[in-house]
Amino acid sequence: MSNLRTFDLQAHRGGAGLWPENTLEAFGRALALGVSTLELDVHLTAEDDVVVCHDPAIADARLIRQLTRADLPPTMPLLRQVAALLEERGADPVRINLEIKYDALDAAQLTTREAFVAKVVDALRVDGLVGRTSIQCFDWGVLARVAEAEPALARNLLVSPKYLRASGDAPSPWFDGLAVDADFVRTAAAEGFTAISPIHGSPFLAGVEDPAYKPFASADLVDRAHAVGLAVIPYVVDDVATQRHLVRLGVDGLITNRPDRLRGVLAAEGRELPAAFAGG
């Protein structure tokens, strides 16, 4: 599958290893560098604004879901501001990979799967982003509701061993009651997902040159996913050695805090590089 389209270079939170994460500064600099996808996280405010932020709370521990836009730091952008930036730069080929930050273990403080998905989909429609956006989540139920709300959206399953693990005698709460096969790839394909985004391996901050490193995004996983039509886009891969290893393994893209390094790896491997959109 990886040879059928351009490698997907995703700037994690806009390139969090280079610039302030999930900010318009980061997204703008990533566009100027040249990436194929802006990866970002969203939460809802008390007034259902879709804001770009990884954590559910701001620095003083107040939950975003309980605050208005006026209560939030000025550097925290609205999703519509990211859409405006893409339009301003003329970055038509650049996609958005949007993580709905639903927490299956602490959902009571936030919102339901249905409400979260509905508000995000509405925002994407208003800003004309549906055709260029994939929704990613660790929660299978969220992705199922995305398909119900807007079938045109691509759906990427974020996955690591801890999100597959049973909770006591019960299946993982992230399955939302879905019967997930021991080979989760088969269920992901049956659910009609577009891609899987596995953790690259552990220790998470290590890479292939660490003797203790154990891959999760293995050659076998890539082969199994490709065999059932799923793209494979591991996260979050920052060191050059692991980036190179996974590119050569045949993954379809990588989510990285260091898009500059990944551009260098792709260039060295003779792969096509995403265009830059510097603006101005």
C-alpha positions in Angstrom: 0.0 0.0 0.0 2.8 2.4 0.8 3.9 2.6 -2.9 0.5 3.7 -4.1 0.5 7.2 -2.6 2.8 9.8 -1.2 4.2 9.1 2.2 2.1 10.9 4.9 4.4 13.1 7.0 2.3 14.1 9.9 3.4 17.0 12.2 2.4 15.8 15.7 0.6 18.8 17.4 2.1 20.9 14.6 5.7 19.7 15.4 5.9 19.7 19.2 9.6 19.0 19.2 10.3 22.3 17.4 7.6 24.8 18.3 4.9 25.4 21.0 2.5 22.5 20.5 -1.0 22.8 19.1 -0.6 26.5 18.4 -1.1 28.5 15.2 2.6 29.2 15.4 3.4 25.5 15.2 0.9 24.8 12.4 2.2 27.8 10.4 5.8 26.8 10.8 5.0 23.2 9.9 3.3 24.4 6.7 6.4 26.5 5.9 8.6 23.5 6.4 6.5 21.1 4.3 4.3 18.4 5.8 1.4 16.5 4.3 -0.8 16.5 7.5 -1.3 18.6 10.5 -2.0 16.3 13.5 -3.9 18.0 16.3 -6.1 17.3 19.3 -9.5 18.9 20.2 -11.7 19.5 23.2 -15.0 21.2 23.6 -15.6 24.3 25.7 -18.7 24.9 27.9 -20.2 26.6 24.8 -19.3 23.8 22.5 -16.4 25.6 20.7 -14.0 23.1 19.2 -10.6 24.2 20.6 -7.2 22.7 19.8 -5.4 21.3 22.9 -4.1 18.0 24.1 -4.9 18.1 27.8 -8.5 18.3 29.1 -7.5 21.1 31.6 -5.6 24.3 31.4 -2.6 25.1 33.6 -4.7 25.9 36.7 -6.4 22.5 36.5 -9.8 23.9 35.4 -11.4 21.7 32.7 -11.8 23.1 29.3 -15.3 21.6 29.1 -16.3 23.9 31.9 -14.8 27.1 30.5 -15.8 29.6 27.8 -13.5 30.6 25.0 -12.7 33.8 26.9 -11.4 31.8 29.8 -8.8 30.0 27.8 -5.2 31.1 27.0 -5.0 33.3 23.8 -2.5 30.8 22.3 -5.1 28.0 22.3 -6.7 28.2 18.8 -10.1 27.3 17.6 -10.3 24.6 15.0 -11.7 27.3 12.6 -8.5 29.3 13.0 -6.5 26.3 11.8 -8.9 26.1 8.8 -8.4 29.8 8.2 -4.6 29.3 8.3 -4.7 26.6 5.7 -6.8 28.8 3.4 -4.6 31.8 4.0 -1.5 29.8 3.0 -3.2 28.2 0.0 -2.3 24.8 1.5 -5.0 22.8 -0.3 -3.1 19.5 -0.4 -2.4 19.5 3.4 -4.8 17.4 5.4 -5.8 17.4 9.1 -5.6 14.4 11.4 -7.8 15.3 14.3 -7.8 13.4 17.5 -11.0 13.5 19.5 -9.7 13.5 23.1 -12.5 11.3 24.5 -11.4 9.6 27.7 -13.3 6.3 28.3 -11.9 6.2 31.8 -13.0 9.7 32.8 -15.9 10.5 30.5 -18.2 11.8 33.2 -16.3 15.1 33.5 -16.2 15.7 29.8 -19.0 14.7 27.4 -20.6 11.8 25.7 -19.2 10.1 22.7 -22.2 11.2 20.7 -22.1 14.8 21.7 -18.4 15.1 21.2 -18.5 13.6 17.7 -21.6 15.7 16.7 -20.0 19.0 17.6 -16.7 18.1 15.9 -18.4 17.0 12.7 -20.6 20.1 12.7 -17.4 22.3 13.0 -15.7 20.4 10.2 -18.7 20.9 7.9 -18.9 24.6 8.6 -15.3 25.1 7.8 -15.3 22.8 4.7 -12.8 20.4 6.2 -14.6 17.1 5.9 -12.9 16.0 2.7 -9.4 16.7 4.0 -9.8 15.4 7.6 -9.2 12.0 9.3 -10.6 11.5 12.8 -8.3 9.4 15.1 -9.1 8.1 18.5 -8.1 5.3 20.9 -11.8 4.7 21.5 -13.5 2.3 19.1 -17.0 3.7 20.0 -16.0 7.2 19.0 -14.9 6.0 15.6 -18.1 4.1 15.1 -20.1 7.3 15.8 -18.0 9.3 13.4 -19.1 6.9 10.6 -22.7 7.4 11.6 -22.4 11.1 11.7 -20.3 11.7 8.6 -19.4 8.6 6.4 -17.0 10.8 4.3 -14.6 11.2 7.1 -11.5 8.9 7.2 -11.1 7.1 10.5 -7.8 6.1 12.0 -7.5 3.8 15.1 -4.9 4.9 17.6 -3.7 1.7 19.3 -1.2 0.4 21.8 -1.2 -2.7 24.0 -2.6 -0.8 27.0 -5.7 0.2 25.1 -6.3 -3.4 24.1 -5.8 -4.8 27.6 -8.8 -6.2 29.6 -9.9 -4.3 32.7 -10.2 -7.0 35.4 -12.7 -9.5 34.0 -14.1 -7.1 31.5 -12.9 -6.3 28.0 -11.1 -3.0 27.5 -13.4 0.0 28.2 -12.0 1.6 25.0 -13.9 -1.1 22.9 -17.2 0.4 23.9 -18.7 -3.0 24.1 -17.5 -4.0 20.6 -16.3 -7.6 20.3 -12.7 -7.0 19.2 -10.8 -10.0 17.9 -7.5 -11.0 19.5 -6.1 -9.9 16.1 -7.4 -6.4 16.4 -6.5 -5.6 12.8 -9.3 -7.9 11.6 -11.9 -6.1 13.6 -10.5 -2.7 12.6 -10.9 -3.7 8.9 -14.4 -5.1 9.5 -15.4 -1.7 11.1 -14.3 0.0 7.9 -11.5 2.0 9.4 -9.1 3.8 7.1 -5.9 3.2 9.0 -4.3 2.0 12.2 -1.9 4.3 14.0 0.0 2.0 16.4 2.5 3.1 19.0 5.9 2.4 17.4 7.3 0.4 20.3 8.5 0.6 23.8 10.1 2.1 25.7 8.1 4.9 24.1 10.9 7.4 24.1 13.5 4.9 22.8 14.0 3.6 19.3 15.4 0.7 17.4 19.0 1.4 18.5 18.0 0.9 22.2 18.9 -2.8 23.1 15.8 -2.8 25.4 13.5 -1.7 22.5 10.5 -3.9 21.6 8.6 -2.9 18.5 4.8 -2.8 18.3 4.7 -1.5 14.8 6.4 -4.7 13.5 6.8 -6.0 9.9 4.1 -8.5 10.7 1.7 -5.9 11.9 2.3 -3.8 8.8 1.8 -6.9 6.5 -1.4 -7.9 8.3 -2.9 -4.4 8.1 -2.0 -4.0 4.4 -3.5 -7.4 3.6 -6.9 -6.2 4.8 -6.6 -2.7 3.2 -5.6 -0.7 6.2 -2.9 2.0 6.0 -0.3 2.0 8.9 0.8 5.3 10.4 2.7 4.8 13.6 3.1 7.4 16.4 5.1 9.3 17.7 8.5 8.6 16.0 11.2 11.2 16.5 14.6 9.6 16.2 16.1 9.2 12.8 17.0 5.6 13.1 13.5 4.5 13.9 12.0 6.8 11.3 14.3 5.2 8.7 13.5 1.7 9.9 9.8 2.2 9.7 9.9 3.9 6.3 11.9 0.9 5.0 9.4 -1.4 6.6 6.7 0.0 4.4 4.5 2.1 6.6 2.3 4.6 4.9 3.2 7.5 7.1 4.5 8.6 10.5 3.3 11.0 13.2 6.3 12.9 14.5 7.3 15.8 16.7 10.3 16.3 14.4 9.0 16.7 10.9 12.4 18.2 9.9 14.2 15.0 10.7 11.6 12.9 8.8 11.9 15.1 5.8 15.7 14.3 5.8 15.0 10.6 6.1 12.5 10.7 3.2 14.9 12.7 1.0 17.7 10.2 1.7 15.4 7.3 0.8 14.5 9.0 -2.5 10.9 9.6 -1.4 8.7 12.5 -2.6 8.6 15.4 -0.1 5.5 17.4 0.8 5.3 20.9 -0.6 6.0 23.9 1.6 3.4 26.6 2.1 5.3 29.6 3.6 2.7 32.3 2.9 3.5 36.0 2.8 
